[in-house]
Structure formats: C-alpha cells, structure tokens
Amino acid sequence: MSKPDKAKLKDAAIKDIRLVEDILRQWDPIGVEPGALAPADEYDSYAPHIASMVKSNCTVETLAAHLEHLGTETMGLGRSNESSRAHSLKFATKILAALRPPNGGLKCDAAKPRTLN
C-alpha cells in the first residue's frame, strides 16, 4: 500500500473516531454532560474500539450490547434495564448511521447488476 493510501485510511479512521466521540457525548449514560460538568473527552477512550466494531460490520444489536456493557459493567452504573437498553440501542443506531453509508458502502453503479459479455 502506498504512503498516500495509508494516509487516506488513517484520516478516514480518525474522522470515524471523531464522529463516534461526538455521539458518545450525547449518549452520556452517567449524565455528566461532557464539556459542561465533566471533561469533554469523558467517553473518548471508547471511540476507537466502537469505530473498529462498526468497520468490522457489527450489528446494531451487538453495538447496543457493547454500549450497555460499558454503562453497566465498565462504568458500574448498575443493572441493565429496559430504559438503559433502549438508550443504548438509540445511540448504537446513531453511530451506525453516522459511519455506514445508506447503501451499505457500495457506490451506486457498483450496486447495479453486471452482465457477462
């Protein structure tokens, strides 16, 4: 892989991580309002792994379960419940929508059926 190609991949990965960081600030399961009542980077350490999960084609359910685990186990916020699971699913959906193109990553013409000559 050429140096410019590696740089493009790195830039794309950084962009994805920044998008996830922004969404995690809204997710805010602790309720500390990152940037207002807590450091703006309160949840940033979780973003690279989440971006990697999305790049590896995780499902929304898998991502929601990961967010739920972060809240209940990693942050120690107590047992999972219907409300926390719905909150995790809402933000897992937002993350996937932000990082995955609507057509599944295919260019429009690449999605068209090809004919054999």
The first five atom37 places (N, CA, C, CB, O) and aatype in JSON, in Angstrom:
{
  "aatype": [12, 15, 11, 14, 3, 11, 0, 11, 10, 11, 3, 0, 0, 9, 11, 3, 9, 1, 10, 19, 6, 3, 9, 10, 1, 5, 17, 3, 14, 9, 7, 19, 6, 14, 7, 0, 10, 0, 14, 0, 3, 6, 18, 3, 15, 18, 0, 14, 8, 9, 0, 15, 12, 19, 11, 15, 2, 4, 16, 19, 6, 16, 10, 0, 0, 8, 10, 6, 8, 10, 7, 16, 6, 16, 12, 7, 10, 7, 1, 15, 2, 6, 15, 15, 1, 0, 8, 15, 10, 11, 13, 0, 16, 11, 9, 10, 0, 0, 10, 1, 14, 14, 2, 7, 7, 10, 11, 4, 3, 0, 0, 11, 14, 1, 16, 10, 2],
  "atom_mask": [
    [1, 1, 1, 1, 1],
    [1, 1, 1, 1, 1],
    [1, 1, 1, 1, 1],
    [1, 1, 1, 1, 1],
    [1, 1, 1, 1, 1],
    [1, 1, 1, 1, 1],
    [1, 1, 1, 1, 1],
    [1, 1, 1, 1, 1],
    [1, 1, 1, 1, 1],
    [1, 1, 1, 1, 1],
    [1, 1, 1, 1, 1],
    [1, 1, 1, 1, 1],
    [1, 1, 1, 1, 1],
    [1, 1, 1, 1, 1],
    [1, 1, 1, 1, 1],
    [1, 1, 1, 1, 1],
    [1, 1, 1, 1, 1],
    [1, 1, 1, 1, 1],
    [1, 1, 1, 1, 1],
    [1, 1, 1, 1, 1],
    [1, 1, 1, 1, 1],
    [1, 1, 1, 1, 1],
    [1, 1, 1, 1, 1],
    [1, 1, 1, 1, 1],
    [1, 1, 1, 1, 1],
    [1, 1, 1, 1, 1],
    [1, 1, 1, 1, 1],
    [1, 1, 1, 1, 1],
    [1, 1, 1, 1, 1],
    [1, 1, 1, 1, 1],
    [1, 1, 1, 0, 1],
    [1, 1, 1, 1, 1],
    [1, 1, 1, 1, 1],
    [1, 1, 1, 1, 1],
    [1, 1, 1, 0, 1],
    [1, 1, 1, 1, 1],
    [1, 1, 1, 1, 1],
    [1, 1, 1, 1, 1],
    [1, 1, 1, 1, 1],
    [1, 1, 1, 1, 1],
    [1, 1, 1, 1, 1],
    [1, 1, 1, 1, 1],
    [1, 1, 1, 1, 1],
    [1, 1, 1, 1, 1],
    [1, 1, 1, 1, 1],
    [1, 1, 1, 1, 1],
    [1, 1, 1, 1, 1],
    [1, 1, 1, 1, 1],
    [1, 1, 1, 1, 1],
    [1, 1, 1, 1, 1],
    [1, 1, 1, 1, 1],
    [1, 1, 1, 1, 1],
    [1, 1, 1, 1, 1],
    [1, 1, 1, 1, 1],
    [1, 1, 1, 1, 1],
    [1, 1, 1, 1, 1],
    [1, 1, 1, 1, 1],
    [1, 1, 1, 1, 1],
    [1, 1, 1, 1, 1],
    [1, 1, 1, 1, 1],
    [1, 1, 1, 1, 1],
    [1, 1, 1, 1, 1],
    [1, 1, 1, 1, 1],
    [1, 1, 1, 1, 1],
    [1, 1, 1, 1, 1],
    [1, 1, 1, 1, 1],
    [1, 1, 1, 1, 1],
    [1, 1, 1, 1, 1],
    [1, 1, 1, 1, 1],
    [1, 1, 1, 1, 1],
    [1, 1, 1, 0, 1],
    [1, 1, 1, 1, 1],
    [1, 1, 1, 1, 1],
    [1, 1, 1, 1, 1],
    [1, 1, 1, 1, 1],
    [1, 1, 1, 0, 1],
    [1, 1, 1, 1, 1],
    [1, 1, 1, 0, 1],
    [1, 1, 1, 1, 1],
    [1, 1, 1, 1, 1],
    [1, 1, 1, 1, 1],
    [1, 1, 1, 1, 1],
    [1, 1, 1, 1, 1],
    [1, 1, 1, 1, 1],
    [1, 1, 1, 1, 1],
    [1, 1, 1, 1, 1],
    [1, 1, 1, 1, 1],
    [1, 1, 1, 1, 1],
    [1, 1, 1, 1, 1],
    [1, 1, 1, 1, 1],
    [1, 1, 1, 1, 1],
    [1, 1, 1, 1, 1],
    [1, 1, 1, 1, 1],
    [1, 1, 1, 1, 1],
    [1, 1, 1, 1, 1],
    [1, 1, 1, 1, 1],
    [1, 1, 1, 1, 1],
    [1, 1, 1, 1, 1],
    [1, 1, 1, 1, 1],
    [1, 1, 1, 1, 1],
    [1, 1, 1, 1, 1],
    [1, 1, 1, 1, 1],
    [1, 1, 1, 1, 1],
    [1, 1, 1, 0, 1],
    [1, 1, 1, 0, 1],
    [1, 1, 1, 1, 1],
    [1, 1, 1, 1, 1],
    [1, 1, 1, 1, 1],
    [1, 1, 1, 1, 1],
    [1, 1, 1, 1, 1],
    [1, 1, 1, 1, 1],
    [1, 1, 1, 1, 1],
    [1, 1, 1, 1, 1],
    [1, 1, 1, 1, 1],
    [1, 1, 1, 1, 1],
    [1, 1, 1, 1, 1],
    [1, 1, 1, 1, 1]
  ],
  "atom_positions": [
    [[0.85, -1.17, 0.0], [0.0, 0.0, 0.0], [0.9, 1.24, 0.0], [-0.97, 0.0, 1.23], [1.88, 1.31, 0.74]],
    [[0.54, 2.18, -0.83], [1.35, 3.39, -0.95], [1.16, 4.29, 0.27], [0.99, 4.15, -2.24], [0.19, 4.17, 1.01]],
    [[2.11, 5.19, 0.46], [2.04, 6.14, 1.57], [0.77, 7.0, 1.51], [3.28, 7.04, 1.57], [0.11, 7.18, 2.54]],
    [[0.42, 7.53, 0.32], [-0.82, 8.32, 0.25], [-2.07, 7.5, 0.6], [-0.98, 8.91, -1.14], [-3.0, 8.01, 1.23]],
    [[-2.08, 6.22, 0.2], [-3.22, 5.36, 0.54], [-3.3, 5.13, 2.04], [-3.12, 4.01, -0.2], [-4.39, 5.15, 2.62]],
    [[-2.15, 4.91, 2.67], [-2.12, 4.72, 4.13], [-2.6, 5.99, 4.83], [-0.7, 4.36, 4.59], [-3.32, 5.92, 5.82]],
    [[-2.19, 7.13, 4.32], [-2.6, 8.41, 4.92], [-4.11, 8.59, 4.8], [-1.87, 9.58, 4.25], [-4.75, 9.08, 5.73]],
    [[-4.68, 8.21, 3.65], [-6.13, 8.32, 3.47], [-6.87, 7.42, 4.45], [-6.52, 7.95, 2.02], [-7.87, 7.83, 5.04]],
    [[-6.38, 6.19, 4.63], [-7.01, 5.27, 5.58], [-6.94, 5.81, 7.0], [-6.34, 3.9, 5.5], [-7.9, 5.73, 7.76]],
    [[-5.79, 6.35, 7.35], [-5.62, 6.91, 8.69], [-6.55, 8.09, 8.91], [-4.16, 7.33, 8.91], [-7.19, 8.21, 9.95]],
    [[-6.63, 8.98, 7.91], [-7.52, 10.14, 8.01], [-8.98, 9.7, 8.14], [-7.36, 11.04, 6.77], [-9.73, 10.28, 8.93]],
    [[-9.38, 8.67, 7.38], [-10.75, 8.17, 7.46], [-11.03, 7.57, 8.83], [-11.0, 7.11, 6.36], [-12.1, 7.77, 9.4]],
    [[-10.06, 6.84, 9.38], [-10.24, 6.24, 10.7], [-10.37, 7.33, 11.77], [-9.05, 5.31, 11.04], [-11.2, 7.22, 12.67]],
    [[-9.55, 8.35, 11.67], [-9.62, 9.46, 12.64], [-10.97, 10.17, 12.54], [-8.47, 10.46, 12.41], [-11.56, 10.53, 13.55]],
    [[-11.44, 10.36, 11.32], [-12.75, 11.01, 11.12], [-13.86, 10.17, 11.77], [-13.03, 11.21, 9.61], [-14.73, 10.71, 12.44]],
    [[-13.81, 8.85, 11.57], [-14.81, 7.96, 12.16], [-14.76, 8.03, 13.69], [-14.59, 6.51, 11.69], [-15.8, 8.09, 14.35]],
    [[-13.56, 8.02, 14.24], [-13.41, 8.09, 15.7], [-13.99, 9.4, 16.23], [-11.93, 7.95, 16.1], [-14.65, 9.4, 17.27]],
    [[-13.74, 10.5, 15.55], [-14.27, 11.8, 15.99], [-15.81, 11.81, 15.95], [-13.72, 12.94, 15.09], [-16.45, 12.36, 16.84]],
    [[-16.39, 11.19, 14.92], [-17.85, 11.1, 14.85], [-18.39, 10.31, 16.04], [-18.29, 10.44, 13.52], [-19.38, 10.7, 16.66]],
    [[-17.75, 9.2, 16.34], [-18.18, 8.38, 17.48], [-18.03, 9.17, 18.78], [-17.36, 7.06, 17.55], [-18.92, 9.11, 19.64]],
    [[-16.94, 9.89, 18.94], [-16.75, 10.7, 20.15], [-17.9, 11.68, 20.34], [-15.41, 11.45, 20.09], [-18.41, 11.85, 21.44]],
    [[-18.3, 12.34, 19.25], [-19.4, 13.3, 19.32], [-20.7, 12.62, 19.76], [-19.6, 13.99, 17.96], [-21.44, 13.16, 20.58]],
    [[-20.96, 11.45, 19.22], [-22.2, 10.73, 19.56], [-22.14, 10.23, 21.01], [-22.43, 9.55, 18.59], [-23.15, 10.25, 21.71]],
    [[-20.97, 9.78, 21.45], [-20.85, 9.31, 22.83], [-21.08, 10.44, 23.83], [-19.47, 8.69, 23.07], [-21.56, 10.19, 24.94]],
    [[-20.76, 11.66, 23.46], [-21.03, 12.8, 24.36], [-22.54, 13.0, 24.53], [-20.38, 14.1, 23.81], [-22.99, 13.44, 25.58]],
    [[-23.3, 12.67, 23.49], [-24.76, 12.75, 23.59], [-25.3, 11.54, 24.37], [-25.39, 12.81, 22.18], [-26.27, 11.67, 25.12]],
    [[-24.69, 10.39, 24.17], [-25.09, 9.15, 24.86], [-25.04, 9.35, 26.37], [-24.18, 7.95, 24.43], [-26.02, 9.09, 27.06]],
    [[-23.92, 9.79, 26.89], [-23.71, 10.23, 28.27], [-24.5, 9.42, 29.32], [-24.08, 11.67, 28.39], [-25.37, 9.99, 29.98]],
    [[-24.22, 8.13, 29.49], [-25.0, 7.32, 30.43], [-24.83, 7.74, 31.89], [-24.62, 5.88, 30.29], [-25.7, 7.45, 32.72]],
    [[-23.74, 8.42, 32.21], [-23.51, 8.86, 33.58], [-24.3, 10.14, 33.87], [-22.0, 9.1, 33.83], [-24.65, 10.41, 35.02]],
    [[-24.58, 10.91, 32.82], [-25.3, 12.17, 32.99], [-24.41, 13.3, 33.47], [0.0, 0.0, 0.0], [-24.85, 14.18, 34.2]],
    [[-23.14, 13.28, 33.04], [-22.2, 14.3, 33.49], [-22.05, 15.47, 32.52], [-20.85, 13.68, 33.72], [-21.32, 16.42, 32.8]],
    [[-22.73, 15.42, 31.39], [-22.67, 16.48, 30.39], [-21.24, 16.83, 30.02], [-23.4, 17.72, 30.89], [-20.74, 17.89, 30.4]],
    [[-20.56, 15.94, 29.28], [-19.17, 16.22, 28.89], [-19.03, 17.6, 28.24], [-18.66, 15.14, 27.93], [-19.79, 17.97, 27.36]],
    [[-18.04, 18.32, 28.71], [-17.81, 19.67, 28.2], [-18.45, 20.74, 29.06], [0.0, 0.0, 0.0], [-18.04, 21.9, 29.03]],
    [[-19.47, 20.35, 29.84], [-20.12, 21.3, 30.73], [-19.75, 21.0, 32.18], [-21.67, 21.26, 30.54], [-19.12, 21.81, 32.86]],
    [[-20.14, 19.82, 32.65], [-19.88, 19.44, 34.04], [-18.71, 18.47, 34.19], [-21.11, 18.82, 34.64], [-18.25, 18.21, 35.3]],
    [[-18.25, 17.94, 33.08], [-17.14, 16.97, 33.09], [-16.23, 17.27, 31.91], [-17.68, 15.48, 33.02], [-16.6, 18.02, 31.01]],
    [[-15.04, 16.69, 31.91], [-14.15, 16.9, 30.76], [-14.85, 16.5, 29.45], [-12.84, 16.1, 30.93], [-15.59, 15.52, 29.41]],
    [[-14.61, 17.26, 28.4], [-15.24, 16.98, 27.11], [-14.89, 15.6, 26.59], [-14.83, 18.03, 26.08], [-15.65, 15.01, 25.82]],
    [[-13.74, 15.08, 27.0], [-13.3, 13.77, 26.5], [-13.69, 12.61, 27.42], [-11.79, 13.78, 26.31], [-13.07, 11.55, 27.36]],
    [[-14.69, 12.79, 28.24], [-15.1, 11.79, 29.24], [-15.25, 10.38, 28.66], [-16.42, 12.21, 29.86], [-14.84, 9.42, 29.31]],
    [[-15.81, 10.24, 27.46], [-16.07, 8.93, 26.87], [-15.19, 8.63, 25.66], [-17.52, 8.82, 26.48], [-15.35, 7.59, 25.01]],
    [[-14.26, 9.52, 25.34], [-13.47, 9.39, 24.11], [-12.67, 8.1, 24.03], [-12.53, 10.55, 23.99], [-12.43, 7.59, 22.93]],
    [[-12.25, 7.55, 25.15], [-11.43, 6.34, 25.11], [-12.18, 5.14, 24.55], [-10.92, 6.01, 26.51], [-11.56, 4.16, 24.15]],
    [[-13.51, 5.2, 24.53], [-14.3, 4.09, 23.99], [-14.46, 4.17, 22.47], [-15.67, 4.08, 24.65], [-14.8, 3.18, 21.83]],
    [[-14.21, 5.33, 21.9], [-14.49, 5.56, 20.48], [-13.68, 4.7, 19.51], [-14.25, 6.99, 20.17], [-14.26, 4.18, 18.56]],
    [[-12.37, 4.53, 19.68], [-11.62, 3.73, 18.7], [-12.14, 2.3, 18.57], [-10.16, 3.69, 19.07], [-12.27, 1.78, 17.46]],
    [[-12.44, 1.66, 19.71], [-12.95, 0.28, 19.64], [-14.33, 0.24, 18.97], [-13.04, -0.33, 21.06], [-14.6, -0.66, 18.18]],
    [[-15.17, 1.21, 19.28], [-16.5, 1.25, 18.67], [-16.38, 1.46, 17.16], [-17.36, 2.36, 19.3], [-17.08, 0.8, 16.39]],
    [[-15.52, 2.38, 16.73], [-15.31, 2.6, 15.3], [-14.81, 1.32, 14.63], [-14.31, 3.76, 15.05], [-15.21, 1.0, 13.51]],
    [[-13.94, 0.6, 15.32], [-13.43, -0.67, 14.79], [-14.54, -1.72, 14.69], [-12.3, -1.2, 15.69], [-14.6, -2.47, 13.72]],
    [[-15.41, -1.76, 15.67], [-16.55, -2.69, 15.62], [-17.42, -2.42, 14.4], [-17.4, -2.59, 16.91], [-17.83, -3.34, 13.7]],
    [[-17.69, -1.13, 14.15], [-18.53, -0.76, 13.01], [-17.83, -1.14, 11.71], [-18.85, 0.75, 13.03], [-18.46, -1.67, 10.79]],
    [[-16.54, -0.87, 11.62], [-15.77, -1.21, 10.42], [-15.78, -2.72, 10.18], [-14.33, -0.71, 10.54], [-15.7, -3.18, 9.04]],
    [[-15.88, -3.5, 11.26], [-15.92, -4.96, 11.16], [-17.34, -5.48, 10.93], [-15.35, -5.59, 12.43], [-17.59, -6.68, 11.03]],
    [[-18.26, -4.57, 10.61], [-19.64, -4.91, 10.26], [-20.45, -5.5, 11.41], [-19.65, -5.87, 9.13], [-21.23, -6.43, 11.2]],
    [[-20.28, -4.98, 12.61], [-21.09, -5.44, 13.72], [-22.56, -5.07, 13.47], [-20.59, -4.84, 15.07], [-22.85, -4.16, 12.69]],
    [[-23.44, -5.77, 14.13], [-24.87, -5.45, 14.02], [-25.22, -4.35, 15.02], [-25.74, -6.72, 14.26], [-24.46, -4.07, 15.94]],
    [[-26.37, -3.75, 14.82], [-26.82, -2.73, 15.76], [-27.03, -3.35, 17.14], [-28.13, -2.06, 15.25], [-26.79, -2.7, 18.16]],
    [[-27.49, -4.6, 17.17], [-27.71, -5.28, 18.44], [-26.39, -5.5, 19.19], [-28.42, -6.62, 18.21], [-26.31, -5.32, 20.4]],
    [[-25.35, -5.91, 18.45], [-24.04, -6.12, 19.06], [-23.47, -4.82, 19.6], [-23.07, -6.74, 18.05], [-22.92, -4.78, 20.7]],
    [[-23.62, -3.76, 18.83], [-23.11, -2.46, 19.27], [-23.9, -1.94, 20.47], [-23.18, -1.44, 18.11], [-23.31, -1.4, 21.41]],
    [[-25.21, -2.12, 20.45], [-26.03, -1.7, 21.6], [-25.64, -2.48, 22.85], [-27.54, -1.9, 21.29], [-25.57, -1.92, 23.94]],
    [[-25.38, -3.78, 22.69], [-24.96, -4.6, 23.83], [-23.61, -4.12, 24.37], [-24.87, -6.09, 23.43], [-23.38, -4.13, 25.58]],
    [[-22.73, -3.71, 23.47], [-21.43, -3.18, 23.91], [-21.61, -1.88, 24.69], [-20.5, -2.95, 22.68], [-21.0, -1.69, 25.74]],
    [[-22.44, -0.98, 24.18], [-22.71, 0.27, 24.9], [-23.32, -0.03, 26.27], [-23.65, 1.18, 24.08], [-22.96, 0.6, 27.27]],
    [[-24.23, -0.98, 26.3], [-24.87, -1.36, 27.56], [-23.83, -1.92, 28.54], [-25.99, -2.41, 27.3], [-23.87, -1.6, 29.73]],
    [[-22.92, -2.73, 28.04], [-21.85, -3.28, 28.87], [-20.96, -2.16, 29.42], [-21.01, -4.3, 28.06], [-20.57, -2.18, 30.59]],
    [[-20.64, -1.2, 28.56], [-19.82, -0.07, 29.03], [-20.5, 0.64, 30.2], [-19.57, 0.93, 27.88], [-19.85, 0.96, 31.2]],
    [[-21.79, 0.87, 30.07], [-22.51, 1.56, 31.14], [-22.65, 0.74, 32.4], [0.0, 0.0, 0.0], [-22.37, 1.22, 33.5]],
    [[-23.08, -0.5, 32.25], [-23.38, -1.31, 33.43], [-22.14, -1.9, 34.09], [-24.32, -2.41, 33.07], [-22.03, -1.9, 35.32]],
    [[-21.22, -2.4, 33.29], [-20.05, -3.09, 33.85], [-18.83, -2.16, 33.98], [-19.69, -4.28, 32.98], [-18.26, -2.03, 35.06]],
    [[-18.45, -1.53, 32.89], [-17.24, -0.71, 32.9], [-17.41, 0.52, 33.79], [-16.87, -0.28, 31.48], [-16.52, 0.85, 34.58]],
    [[-18.55, 1.19, 33.66], [-18.79, 2.4, 34.45], [-19.47, 2.09, 35.78], [-19.63, 3.39, 33.67], [-19.56, 2.96, 36.65]],
    [[-19.95, 0.86, 35.93], [-20.57, 0.44, 37.19], [-21.87, 1.14, 37.51], [0.0, 0.0, 0.0], [-22.13, 1.48, 38.67]],
    [[-22.7, 1.37, 36.5], [-23.94, 2.11, 36.71], [-25.11, 1.24, 37.17], [-24.33, 2.8, 35.44], [-26.24, 1.71, 37.23]],
    [[-24.84, 0.0, 37.5], [-25.92, -0.86, 37.98], [-26.43, -1.78, 36.89], [0.0, 0.0, 0.0], [-25.87, -1.84, 35.79]],
    [[-27.49, -2.47, 37.2], [-28.03, -3.48, 36.3], [-28.67, -2.85, 35.07], [-29.03, -4.35, 37.03], [-29.21, -1.74, 35.11]],
    [[-28.6, -3.6, 34.0], [-29.26, -3.21, 32.76], [-30.77, -3.27, 32.98], [-28.84, -4.14, 31.58], [-31.27, -4.12, 33.71]],
    [[-31.49, -2.35, 32.35], [-32.95, -2.38, 32.42], [-33.51, -1.95, 31.07], [-33.48, -1.45, 33.57], [-32.76, -1.59, 30.17]],
    [[-34.8, -2.0, 30.94], [-35.44, -1.68, 29.65], [-35.07, -0.28, 29.17], [-36.95, -1.81, 29.78], [-34.8, -0.09, 27.98]],
    [[-35.05, 0.67, 30.06], [-34.73, 2.05, 29.69], [-33.28, 2.19, 29.23], [-35.0, 2.98, 30.87], [-33.01, 2.85, 28.23]],
    [[-32.35, 1.57, 29.96], [-30.94, 1.68, 29.58], [-30.67, 0.95, 28.26], [-30.03, 1.12, 30.69], [-29.87, 1.41, 27.45]],
    [[-31.36, -0.18, 28.05], [-31.19, -0.91, 26.78], [-31.73, -0.1, 25.61], [-31.89, -2.28, 26.85], [-31.12, -0.08, 24.54]],
    [[-32.86, 0.56, 25.8], [-33.43, 1.4, 24.74], [-32.49, 2.58, 24.44], [-34.84, 1.93, 25.15], [-32.31, 2.95, 23.28]],
    [[-31.91, 3.14, 25.47], [-30.95, 4.25, 25.32], [-29.73, 3.78, 24.53], [-30.52, 4.81, 26.71], [-29.27, 4.47, 23.61]],
    [[-29.2, 2.62, 24.88], [-28.04, 2.06, 24.18], [-28.38, 1.77, 22.72], [-27.55, 0.78, 24.87], [-27.57, 2.04, 21.83]],
    [[-29.55, 1.21, 22.47], [-29.97, 0.9, 21.09], [-30.11, 2.19, 20.27], [-31.29, 0.12, 21.09], [-29.72, 2.23, 19.11]],
    [[-30.67, 3.22, 20.87], [-30.83, 4.5, 20.18], [-29.48, 5.03, 19.71], [-31.52, 5.54, 21.1], [-29.34, 5.48, 18.57]],
    [[-28.48, 4.99, 20.58], [-27.18, 5.54, 20.23], [-26.36, 4.6, 19.37], [-26.42, 5.89, 21.47], [-25.52, 5.05, 18.59]],
    [[-26.57, 3.3, 19.49], [-25.92, 2.35, 18.57], [-26.43, 2.62, 17.15], [-26.21, 0.87, 18.99], [-25.66, 2.59, 16.19]],
    [[-27.72, 2.87, 17.03], [-28.31, 3.18, 15.72], [-27.72, 4.47, 15.16], [-29.85, 3.3, 15.84], [-27.41, 4.54, 13.97]],
    [[-27.56, 5.48, 16.01], [-26.96, 6.75, 15.56], [-25.53, 6.55, 15.08], [-26.99, 7.79, 16.7], [-25.12, 7.12, 14.06]],
    [[-24.77, 5.76, 15.81], [-23.37, 5.52, 15.44], [-23.3, 4.81, 14.09], [-22.65, 4.68, 16.52], [-22.52, 5.21, 13.22]],
    [[-24.1, 3.78, 13.92], [-24.09, 3.06, 12.64], [-24.52, 3.96, 11.49], [-25.01, 1.83, 12.7], [-23.94, 3.92, 10.41]],
    [[-25.53, 4.78, 11.72], [-25.99, 5.69, 10.67], [-24.91, 6.7, 10.3], [-27.27, 6.43, 11.12], [-24.78, 7.09, 9.13]],
    [[-24.13, 7.13, 11.27], [-23.08, 8.12, 11.01], [-21.89, 7.52, 10.27], [-22.61, 8.73, 12.32], [-21.26, 8.19, 9.45]],
    [[-21.59, 6.25, 10.54], [-20.38, 5.65, 9.97], [-20.62, 4.78, 8.75], [-19.71, 4.84, 11.01], [-19.68, 4.51, 8.0]],
    [[-21.84, 4.35, 8.54], [-22.12, 3.5, 7.38], [-22.97, 4.24, 6.36], [-22.82, 2.2, 7.82], [-24.0, 4.81, 6.7]],
    [[-22.52, 4.24, 5.11], [-23.33, 4.87, 4.07], [-24.68, 4.16, 3.96], [-22.59, 4.84, 2.71], [-24.77, 2.96, 4.25]],
    [[-25.73, 4.87, 3.55], [-27.07, 4.28, 3.48], [-27.16, 3.06, 2.57], [-28.04, 5.31, 3.02], [-27.99, 2.18, 2.79]],
    [[-26.32, 2.99, 1.54], [-26.4, 1.87, 0.61], [-25.43, 0.75, 0.98], [-26.13, 2.34, -0.81], [-25.09, -0.08, 0.13]],
    [[-24.98, 0.72, 2.22], [-24.1, -0.34, 2.67], [-22.67, -0.2, 2.2], [0.0, 0.0, 0.0], [-21.91, -1.17, 2.24]],
    [[-22.29, 0.98, 1.75], [-20.92, 1.2, 1.35], [-20.65, 0.98, -0.12], [0.0, 0.0, 0.0], [-19.52, 1.15, -0.58]],
    [[-21.66, 0.61, -0.86], [-21.47, 0.4, -2.29], [-21.72, 1.69, -3.05], [-22.4, -0.71, -2.81], [-22.64, 2.44, -2.72]],
    [[-20.92, 1.94, -4.04], [-21.18, 3.07, -4.91], [-22.41, 2.71, -5.74], [-19.95, 3.41, -5.82], [-22.67, 1.54, -6.0]],
    [[-23.15, 3.72, -6.14], [-24.4, 3.47, -6.85], [-24.22, 2.55, -8.05], [-25.0, 4.78, -7.31], [-24.99, 1.59, -8.21]],
    [[-23.23, 2.81, -8.87], [-23.07, 1.97, -10.05], [-22.52, 0.59, -9.69], [-22.15, 2.65, -11.06], [-22.73, -0.36, -10.45]],
    [[-21.84, 0.47, -8.57], [-21.33, -0.84, -8.16], [-22.46, -1.74, -7.68], [-20.28, -0.68, -7.05], [-22.33, -2.96, -7.69]],
    [[-23.58, -1.14, -7.28], [-24.7, -1.93, -6.79], [-25.55, -2.47, -7.93], [-25.55, -1.1, -5.86], [-26.39, -3.34, -7.72]],
    [[-25.34, -1.95, -9.14], [-26.13, -2.41, -10.29], [-25.67, -3.8, -10.71], [-26.01, -1.43, -11.47], [-24.48, -4.11, -10.61]],
    [[-26.58, -4.64, -11.16], [-26.18, -5.96, -11.63], [-25.27, -5.85, -12.85], [-27.42, -6.81, -11.97], [-25.46, -4.98, -13.71]],
    [[-24.3, -6.7, -12.92], [-23.38, -6.71, -14.05], [-23.8, -7.8, -15.02], [-21.91, -6.91, -13.59], [-24.33, -8.84, -14.62]],
    [[-23.55, -7.55, -16.26], [-23.86, -8.56, -17.28], [-22.55, -9.12, -17.82], [-24.72, -7.97, -18.43], [-21.55, -8.42, -17.89]],
    [[-22.59, -10.37, -18.19], [-21.42, -11.01, -18.78], [-21.41, -10.74, -20.27], [-21.4, -12.52, -18.5], [-22.46, -10.79, -20.91]],
    [[-20.27, -10.47, -20.83], [-20.15, -10.22, -22.28], [-19.88, -11.5, -23.01], [-19.04, -9.21, -22.58], [-19.75, -11.5, -24.24]]
  ]
}
